[in-house]
């Protein structure tokens, strides 16, 4: 089952985006109010659709009043809806947020049907290992919120406050955060960087998972923002889902919100990404070949000879070669050898 907090944020993103641009509702006509998990959001989406149908030419600035009047939800007025609209990440990509809402709804339906299938039926059903494994993946659906519960507050990210005492990160992690901030704020750079910067160059944990999620979203041509990245991180591994990095001694701020608001120079991910990859390659080489003598040698220098220090037995005794008495021959003199050549005779005289 999808994380309830992420599902709520996706629902609020859909409603907020539609409030800012009511024409976006035409892209998500398949999304019906019953797909919303929270009753407040179900009522608001129904009021949005009705307002759009009855007042197709109504400007966006009038939608909060119209929707609040039609929804008639306790504690939900025009001001609440304006805050919901301001919190919407990217109104132009409302279709992507609607798909997240639909995905969460399908998972809830599966969890509900699975629970019914696994219920005992007078001993007629035996163990169902397949259903048990599926249940572990989907988990048990939480109780649905009731209409009597107050409307949820619009999601507000918690970036690091200006007056908080920040723990100084080492330069390596700081460069990784700047690369992620640049890619999160300037998604058009992602494909250029991801072509050569591999995920293992990032610190294991949230930083590496966020980078992998950013690359996956870009490959699917999905919008890249704090909500979609966190959703993708959760989708990759629901059991270990946690996008938190300690950045303050007093406050655990929203890591993705901090990246989204970090001031960066456009394109800095290319330069710092190269440094990150080079550092990782050097570290791998030291780890893999640290015991090898890689002392530089000049041109033409012979490699260092390593003496053989293995223990050996006593040196074998070599017998002297047997003496051989060759027959003594007469040697020709220089003059006779010369005269023999001139006369065509044999040089050797015995």
C-alpha positions in Angstrom: 0.0 0.0 0.0 1.2 3.5 -0.8 2.4 5.6 2.1 -0.6 7.5 3.4 1.2 10.8 3.7 2.5 10.6 0.1 -1.0 9.7 -1.1 -2.5 12.7 0.8 0.1 15.0 -0.8 -0.7 13.7 -4.2 -4.4 14.3 -3.7 -3.7 17.9 -2.5 -1.4 18.4 -5.5 -4.2 17.5 -7.9 -6.8 19.7 -6.2 -4.3 22.6 -5.9 -3.3 22.4 -9.5 -6.9 22.3 -10.7 -7.7 25.3 -8.6 -4.9 27.3 -10.1 -5.8 26.2 -13.7 -9.4 24.7 -13.9 -8.8 23.7 -17.5 -6.4 21.1 -16.3 -9.4 19.0 -15.2 -10.0 18.1 -18.8 -6.8 16.1 -18.8 -7.9 14.0 -15.8 -11.5 13.2 -16.6 -10.9 9.6 -15.7 -10.1 10.5 -12.1 -13.4 10.3 -10.1 -13.9 11.6 -6.5 -14.1 8.1 -5.1 -10.4 7.6 -6.0 -9.5 10.1 -3.2 -8.6 8.5 0.1 -9.5 11.4 2.3 -13.2 12.4 2.4 -12.3 16.1 2.3 -10.5 15.7 -0.9 -13.3 13.6 -2.3 -15.7 16.4 -1.6 -13.4 19.0 -3.1 -12.7 17.1 -6.3 -16.5 16.6 -6.8 -17.1 20.3 -6.2 -14.3 21.2 -8.6 -15.8 19.0 -11.4 -19.2 20.4 -10.8 -18.0 24.0 -10.8 -16.0 23.5 -14.0 -19.1 22.0 -15.6 -21.6 24.6 -14.5 -19.2 27.6 -14.9 -16.8 26.7 -17.7 -15.7 30.3 -18.2 -15.2 31.1 -14.5 -11.7 32.6 -13.9 -9.2 30.8 -11.6 -9.4 33.5 -9.0 -13.1 32.8 -8.4 -12.7 29.0 -8.1 -11.9 29.0 -4.4 -15.1 30.7 -3.5 -17.2 28.5 -5.9 -15.6 25.2 -4.7 -15.9 26.1 -1.1 -19.6 26.9 -1.5 -20.4 23.7 -3.3 -18.3 21.4 -1.2 -19.7 22.7 2.1 -17.0 20.9 4.2 -16.5 22.0 7.8 -13.4 24.1 8.1 -12.8 24.4 4.4 -13.2 28.0 3.1 -11.8 30.1 0.3 -8.6 30.8 2.3 -7.9 27.1 2.8 -8.3 26.4 -0.9 -6.0 29.3 -1.8 -3.3 27.8 0.5 -3.9 24.4 -1.2 -3.4 26.1 -4.6 -0.2 27.8 -3.5 1.2 24.5 -2.3 0.6 22.7 -5.7 4.1 21.8 -7.1 3.5 22.1 -10.8 -0.1 22.8 -12.1 0.8 22.1 -15.7 1.7 18.5 -14.8 -1.6 17.7 -13.0 -1.9 14.5 -15.0 1.2 13.1 -13.4 -0.2 13.7 -9.9 -3.5 12.2 -10.9 -1.7 9.0 -11.9 -0.1 8.9 -8.4 -3.6 9.2 -6.9 -4.9 6.5 -9.1 -2.0 4.2 -8.3 -2.6 4.7 -4.5 -6.3 3.9 -5.0 -5.6 0.7 -6.9 -3.3 -0.4 -4.2 -6.0 0.2 -1.6 -8.5 -1.8 -3.6 -6.0 -4.7 -3.9 -5.4 -4.6 -0.2 -9.1 -4.6 0.5 -9.9 -7.6 -1.8 -6.8 -9.5 -0.6 -8.0 -9.1 3.0 -11.4 -10.6 1.9 -9.8 -13.5 0.1 -7.6 -14.3 3.1 -10.5 -14.4 5.5 -11.3 -17.9 6.9 -14.3 -19.5 5.3 -15.5 -22.4 7.5 -12.2 -24.3 7.1 -12.8 -24.7 3.3 -9.6 -22.9 2.4 -6.1 -24.0 3.4 -2.9 -21.9 3.6 -2.5 -19.5 0.7 1.3 -18.7 0.5 0.8 -16.7 -2.7 -1.8 -14.4 -1.0 0.4 -14.2 2.1 3.4 -12.9 0.0 1.1 -10.4 -1.8 -0.2 -9.2 1.6 3.3 -8.5 2.8 3.9 -6.3 -0.3 0.6 -4.4 0.0 0.3 -4.4 3.8 -3.0 -3.8 5.6 -5.0 -0.8 4.4 -5.4 1.8 7.2 -8.9 2.8 8.2 -10.5 5.4 5.9 -10.8 8.8 7.3 -14.3 9.8 8.4 -16.2 12.9 7.3 -16.3 14.0 10.9 -12.5 14.3 11.0 -11.1 17.8 10.2 -9.7 18.7 6.9 -6.0 17.9 6.5 -3.7 20.9 6.5 -2.2 21.7 3.1 1.3 20.2 2.8 4.0 22.7 3.7 7.6 21.6 3.2 10.1 22.3 6.0 13.3 23.6 4.5 16.2 24.5 6.7 15.4 27.8 8.4 17.8 30.7 8.0 18.5 31.1 11.8 19.0 27.4 12.5 22.5 26.0 13.4 23.5 23.9 10.5 26.0 21.1 10.9 28.9 21.5 8.5 29.0 18.8 5.9 32.2 17.6 4.4 33.0 18.9 1.0 32.2 15.6 -0.7 28.6 15.4 0.6 28.1 19.1 0.1 29.0 18.7 -3.6 26.6 15.8 -3.9 23.8 17.9 -2.5 24.5 20.8 -4.9 24.4 18.4 -7.9 21.1 17.0 -6.7 19.7 20.5 -6.1 20.7 21.6 -9.6 19.0 18.5 -11.2 15.9 18.9 -9.1 15.5 22.6 -10.0 16.7 22.3 -13.6 15.4 18.9 -14.9 16.5 19.6 -18.5 20.1 18.9 -17.4 19.3 15.4 -16.1 19.8 13.4 -19.3 23.1 15.1 -20.0 24.5 14.3 -16.5 23.0 10.8 -16.1 24.7 9.6 -19.3 28.0 9.4 -17.5 27.4 10.0 -13.7 26.6 6.6 -12.2 24.5 6.4 -9.0 27.2 4.5 -7.0 29.3 7.7 -7.0 26.8 9.2 -4.5 26.8 8.4 -0.8 24.7 5.2 0.0 21.4 6.1 1.4 19.1 9.1 0.7 21.5 10.9 -1.7 21.9 7.9 -3.9 18.2 7.0 -3.8 17.2 10.5 -4.7 19.6 10.6 -7.7 18.3 7.2 -8.9 14.7 8.5 -8.6 15.5 11.7 -10.5 17.1 9.7 -13.4 14.1 7.3 -13.6 11.6 10.1 -13.7 13.5 11.9 -16.5 13.7 8.6 -18.5 9.9 8.3 -18.2 9.5 12.0 -19.1 7.6 12.5 -15.8 7.8 15.8 -14.0 10.7 16.0 -11.5 9.8 17.8 -8.2 9.9 17.0 -4.5 6.7 15.0 -4.5 7.4 12.9 -7.6 10.9 12.2 -6.5 9.9 11.1 -3.0 7.1 9.0 -4.4 9.6 7.2 -6.7 12.0 6.6 -3.8 9.1 5.0 -1.9 8.1 3.0 -4.9 11.6 1.5 -5.3 11.7 0.1 -1.8 8.6 0.7 0.4 10.2 -1.2 3.4 13.2 1.0 3.6 11.5 4.2 2.6 13.0 7.3 4.3 14.2 10.4 2.7 16.0 12.1 5.6 19.4 13.6 5.9 20.6 15.1 9.1 21.4 18.8 8.3 20.8 20.5 11.7 21.6 19.8 15.3 18.1 20.9 16.3 15.8 20.2 13.4 15.4 17.4 10.8 14.3 19.5 7.9 12.7 18.2 4.7 15.7 17.1 2.7 14.0 17.4 -0.7 12.6 20.8 0.2 16.1 22.0 1.1 17.4 20.8 -2.2 14.5 22.6 -4.0 15.3 25.9 -2.3 19.1 25.7 -2.4 20.6 28.5 -4.5 22.6 26.9 -7.3 24.2 28.0 -10.6 22.4 26.4 -13.5 24.7 23.7 -14.9 26.9 23.3 -11.9 25.9 19.6 -11.8 28.1 19.0 -14.8 31.3 20.4 -13.2 30.7 19.0 -9.7 29.4 15.7 -11.1 32.7 15.2 -12.8 34.6 15.8 -9.6 32.3 13.4 -7.7 32.9 10.6 -10.3 36.7 11.2 -10.4 36.8 10.9 -6.6 34.8 7.7 -6.6 37.1 6.2 -9.3 40.2 7.1 -7.4 38.7 5.6 -4.2 37.9 2.4 -6.1 41.4 2.1 -7.6 43.0 2.5 -4.2 40.6 -0.1 -2.7 41.2 -2.6 -5.5 44.9 -2.0 -6.3 46.3 -0.4 -3.1 48.8 -3.2 -2.5 50.5 -3.0 -5.9 53.7 -1.0 -6.3 52.7 1.6 -8.8 55.9 3.7 -8.5 56.4 5.7 -11.7 59.3 4.7 -13.9 61.0 6.9 -16.4 61.2 6.1 -20.1 63.4 3.1 -20.7 63.9 2.3 -17.0 64.0 -1.3 -16.1 61.4 -2.6 -13.7 62.5 -3.2 -10.2 63.8 -6.7 -9.7 62.2 -8.6 -6.8 64.7 -10.9 -5.2 63.7 -14.5 -4.8 63.9 -15.1 -1.1 62.4 -18.6 -1.1 64.4 -21.1 1.0 66.5 -23.5 -1.1 68.6 -26.5 -0.3 72.4 -26.7 -0.7 73.7 -26.0 -4.2 74.2 -29.2 -6.2 77.8 -30.2 -6.9 78.7 -30.1 -10.6 81.1 -32.8 -11.8 84.0 -31.4 -13.9 83.9 -32.2 -17.6 86.0 -35.2 -18.6 89.4 -34.3 -20.3 89.6 -35.1 -24.0 93.0 -35.5 -25.7 92.6 -34.2 -29.2 95.2 -35.3 -31.9 97.8 -32.8 -32.6 97.8 -31.4 -36.1 100.3 -29.3 -37.9 99.2 -25.8 -38.5 99.8 -24.0 -41.7 101.8 -20.9 -41.6 100.6 -17.6 -42.8 102.7 -17.7 -45.9 101.7 -21.1 -47.0 98.0 -20.3 -46.4 98.3 -17.3 -48.6 100.2 -19.1 -51.3 97.6 -21.9 -51.2 94.8 -19.5 -52.0 96.7 -17.9 -54.8 97.4 -21.2 -56.4 93.9 -22.6 -55.9 95.1 -25.2 -53.5 93.4 -26.3 -50.3 94.1 -24.0 -47.3 94.4 -26.9 -44.8 97.6 -28.8 -44.7 97.9 -31.9 -42.5 
